[in-house]
Amino acid sequence: MALEQHREFVNRAIDRFQRDPRIMGIAAGGSWITQSMDEFSDIDLVIAVAPEYEAEVSRERLTMAEQLGKVLAAFTGEHVGEPRLLICLYGPPLLHVDLKFVGLQDLAHRVEDPVILWQRDEALATALAGGEPRYPQPDRQWIEDRFWVWVHYITVKIGRGELFEAIEMLSYLRQTVLGPLALLGRGKLPRGVRYLERDAPAEAAQLQRTIAAHNPLDCALALQEAIALYRQLREHTPGLVLRREAEEQVRLYLDSIMERLKHGL
């Protein structure tokens, strides 16, 4: 039923956009590419717009989205760095759909090769041939230069009792550092912690130990686990300049805070 719902929506979208001469084609990304959609999947659609109509279509995005079904909520994607994206919740039944309106010429710059669902005069195939997909990769030196400052920041928050801040920063380390590096080590795309349980099960088990309860000692233990996993994941990185003195001093400071917590100080 879920896949039928997805296909019905996509068919409506194709029918609607085929009748708009400003639209050059539609492609699907995400789990549609790998044919791994399930009842929990959203739909990621790329709508290619003739360059001369980009601004006009951008102003009409919400109206166009409303012609595809009942929109319960919709907003643009500035929070993920993609203002061309319109994030929609349709229903009932509920269905999350991302509509990304892009100029035809911009299809050459992409993170994945989408599945072309419909195109006008081979327009999408030609545009996609103009470039290769490049998924953003984590900069390991950028991470190393910052990691021990982040650890110190979390330690300070634990020591002060600002545990929600500490827990939030531990989540940041999982999303920004530990998850991507673990996935890369397994030959997967570094998509935060997405599908980590499936694609990097051993590291996922370790990552569980970085999830803290709302108490100081548990936060400190979780931070120690995050450090241990990071040190493991950074091994065998050619050319990586380790910030050894920062690491040593910060780990000593965390140890001192741990001792205080253990003795109830």
KOLKERO-77016 format. One record per residue (C-alpha): x, y, z. Coordinates in pm, 1 decimal, decimal comma. Layout:
residues N
px  py  pz
X  Y  Z
...
This chain:
residues 265
px  py  pz
0,0  0,0  0,0
283,2  239,7  85,1
460,0  187,5  -246,6
129,1  221,3  -429,5
77,8  552,9  -253,8
424,7  665,2  -363,5
368,1  564,4  -724,5
29,7  731,7  -738,2
183,7  1056,7  -619,5
468,1  1036,5  -869,0
225,1  967,5  -1153,5
23,2  1274,8  -1055,5
338,8  1481,6  -1050,6
443,7  1361,4  -1395,9
99,0  1431,0  -1536,7
93,3  1780,4  -1382,7
442,7  1886,0  -1488,7
423,3  1742,6  -1839,1
159,3  2005,3  -1908,7
383,8  2291,2  -1797,7
618,7  2395,9  -2082,3
855,9  2554,8  -1829,0
934,5  2212,5  -1678,9
1194,4  2010,4  -1868,8
1170,4  1688,9  -1670,0
1139,3  1509,8  -1336,8
1382,7  1275,7  -1165,1
1369,0  1081,7  -837,8
1646,3  1050,3  -583,7
1700,7  882,9  -247,9
1566,6  532,4  -195,8
1391,5  541,6  -534,7
1738,3  503,2  -691,5
1817,1  184,2  -501,2
1461,2  49,8  -519,3
1465,1  17,4  -142,5
1152,7  216,5  -60,2
933,4  94,7  220,5
628,2  220,6  405,7
842,0  476,4  592,3
1012,3  623,9  285,5
962,8  976,9  164,0
977,4  1084,1  -200,4
1262,7  1299,4  -330,7
1176,5  1463,3  -661,8
1399,1  1688,9  -869,8
1202,0  1915,9  -1101,3
1420,9  2056,9  -1376,7
1319,4  2404,2  -1491,7
1411,6  2580,5  -1813,5
1672,0  2843,0  -1711,4
1470,3  3143,1  -1824,8
1181,6  3043,6  -1597,3
1370,1  2964,8  -1274,7
1267,6  3277,5  -1085,7
907,9  3254,4  -1202,3
871,0  2888,5  -1105,4
1040,0  2953,7  -771,0
769,4  3206,2  -685,1
498,2  2954,2  -776,4
642,6  2647,0  -601,3
385,3  2623,5  -326,7
94,8  2662,6  -568,6
244,9  2391,4  -787,7
288,9  2161,9  -488,0
-73,3  2214,4  -387,8
-182,7  2088,6  -730,0
-31,8  1747,1  -650,3
-241,7  1671,2  -341,2
-357,6  1809,3  -9,9
-64,5  1993,3  148,8
-80,7  1986,4  527,6
243,9  2181,0  572,7
525,2  2304,6  350,4
841,6  2509,1  392,4
1166,8  2578,4  208,9
1498,2  2416,0  291,4
1725,2  2697,9  403,2
1791,2  2510,3  728,6
1968,1  2238,0  529,3
2142,1  2483,3  298,2
1905,9  2422,3  6,7
1663,8  2711,3  -52,0
1549,8  2555,0  -380,9
1393,7  2269,7  -183,5
1026,9  2266,0  -86,5
958,8  2018,4  192,8
596,4  1905,6  194,1
373,4  1691,6  410,1
72,2  1559,9  221,6
-222,9  1368,2  353,3
-412,9  1189,3  468,0
-266,1  936,7  431,1
55,1  1108,1  537,8
334,3  1131,6  282,8
655,6  1332,5  306,1
767,1  1469,6  -30,2
1072,8  1682,0  -109,2
1032,5  1886,9  -426,3
1361,1  2034,9  -542,1
1317,6  2287,2  -823,1
1649,1  2336,4  -1006,0
1760,9  2503,5  -1323,5
1827,0  2246,8  -1594,0
2190,5  2353,4  -1617,5
2242,5  2284,4  -1244,0
2178,6  1910,5  -1277,9
2545,0  1862,1  -1364,4
2630,6  1951,5  -1002,1
2476,6  1683,7  -780,3
2545,3  1435,0  -501,4
2381,0  1133,7  -669,1
2252,6  1016,5  -1007,6
1872,9  1038,9  -993,4
1632,3  818,9  -1184,9
1477,1  1007,1  -1474,3
1099,7  965,4  -1455,7
1007,2  1188,5  -1747,0
1195,3  1438,5  -1963,4
1133,3  1668,2  -2254,0
1355,2  1602,0  -2557,1
1626,4  1416,2  -2359,8
1688,4  1736,9  -2165,1
1769,6  1572,4  -1831,5
1992,6  1302,3  -1977,1
2193,7  1566,9  -2159,1
2225,0  1787,2  -1850,8
2327,8  1496,1  -1627,1
2595,0  1395,3  -1876,4
2760,7  1730,8  -1813,7
2897,6  1626,7  -1474,9
2956,5  1345,3  -1227,9
2786,7  1304,1  -888,8
3005,1  1408,7  -594,2
2890,9  1344,2  -240,0
3053,1  1582,8  12,8
3329,0  1407,2  203,3
3432,6  1483,3  562,0
3760,7  1671,0  592,2
3957,2  1463,5  841,1
4205,5  1738,8  918,3
3922,3  1985,6  972,2
3776,7  1738,9  1222,6
4104,4  1674,2  1403,8
4172,6  2047,7  1434,4
3839,6  2091,9  1615,1
3769,8  1765,0  1790,0
3957,3  1828,7  2112,6
3808,8  2177,4  2147,5
3464,6  2016,2  2116,3
3557,4  1756,0  2379,4
3674,9  2029,1  2617,6
3349,9  2219,7  2558,9
3142,6  1911,7  2644,6
3354,0  1844,1  2953,4
3298,8  2198,6  3077,1
2924,3  2160,1  3030,3
2929,1  1834,4  3225,6
3130,9  1991,4  3505,6
2891,6  2286,4  3527,3
2585,2  2064,2  3517,1
2456,3  2189,5  3180,5
2371,2  1836,4  3079,5
2127,2  1910,0  2799,3
2405,1  2105,0  2625,1
2648,2  1817,6  2679,0
2398,6  1564,9  2542,6
2332,4  1786,5  2241,2
2703,9  1813,7  2164,4
2748,0  1437,8  2194,8
2476,2  1406,4  1931,9
2668,8  1656,6  1716,6
2980,6  1439,8  1739,7
2784,4  1135,3  1629,6
2625,9  1319,5  1335,9
2928,9  1516,3  1219,3
3228,0  1299,5  1307,3
3168,3  946,4  1428,1
2885,6  841,8  1198,0
3039,1  972,9  874,0
3383,2  828,1  949,6
3231,6  491,7  1043,5
3033,3  477,6  719,9
3335,4  579,2  512,8
3532,6  300,0  672,9
3270,0  56,6  545,1
3280,0  199,4  192,5
2945,9  378,5  230,8
2841,7  737,9  176,5
2912,7  950,3  488,0
2549,7  1045,6  548,3
2568,3  1130,1  916,8
2426,6  835,0  1109,0
2176,9  731,3  844,2
2147,0  354,5  801,1
2442,0  312,9  1038,1
2277,7  14,9  1207,2
2261,3  -161,5  870,1
2582,8  -44,9  703,8
2826,2  -33,8  997,3
2682,2  -262,6  1266,1
3002,2  -301,0  1469,0
3054,2  74,4  1490,7
2683,1  122,3  1560,1
2719,0  -97,9  1867,0
3007,5  119,0  1985,4
2813,5  434,3  1907,0
2532,4  323,1  2137,1
2771,1  373,8  2427,7
2800,8  743,2  2338,8
2431,2  797,9  2418,8
2408,5  946,9  2766,0
2136,9  961,2  3025,7
2071,2  1293,1  3194,2
2329,0  1265,4  3470,2
2687,0  1395,7  3486,3
2873,8  1068,9  3523,7
2684,7  904,0  3240,2
2761,9  1201,5  3014,9
3130,8  1179,3  3102,0
3138,2  805,5  3032,3
2963,6  860,7  2700,1
3222,1  1124,9  2610,0
3503,0  882,8  2687,7
3341,5  630,0  2455,2
3316,9  897,2  2183,1
3688,3  970,5  2222,8
3779,0  602,6  2202,0
3574,6  554,2  1886,5
3716,5  867,0  1724,2
4074,9  754,9  1794,8
3990,3  420,5  1635,3
3829,5  578,6  1328,5
4112,6  824,7  1263,2
4376,2  549,5  1245,5
4559,2  495,2  918,1
4469,7  839,2  780,5
4756,9  942,0  552,3
4892,4  1288,8  617,5
4672,3  1359,4  918,9
4841,5  1601,6  1158,3
4738,5  1497,2  1507,5
4682,6  1766,4  1770,1
4861,5  1557,4  2030,5
4915,2  1823,0  2298,4
4553,3  1936,2  2280,9
4440,7  1574,2  2302,3
4662,2  1500,7  2602,1
4557,0  1807,5  2799,9
4187,3  1769,2  2724,7
4184,5  1401,3  2815,5
4360,6  1479,5  3144,1
4099,9  1745,6  3214,9
3816,6  1500,8  3142,8
3982,7  1248,4  3376,1
3990,8  1508,4  3653,2
3620,9  1584,4  3607,4
3547,6  1210,1  3611,6
3726,6  1174,8  3945,2
3520,7  1457,5  4093,2
3198,6  1298,8  3973,7
3290,5  956,6  4107,7
3351,5  1104,7  4450,7
3044,7  1324,4  4443,0
3239,7  1649,5  4441,5
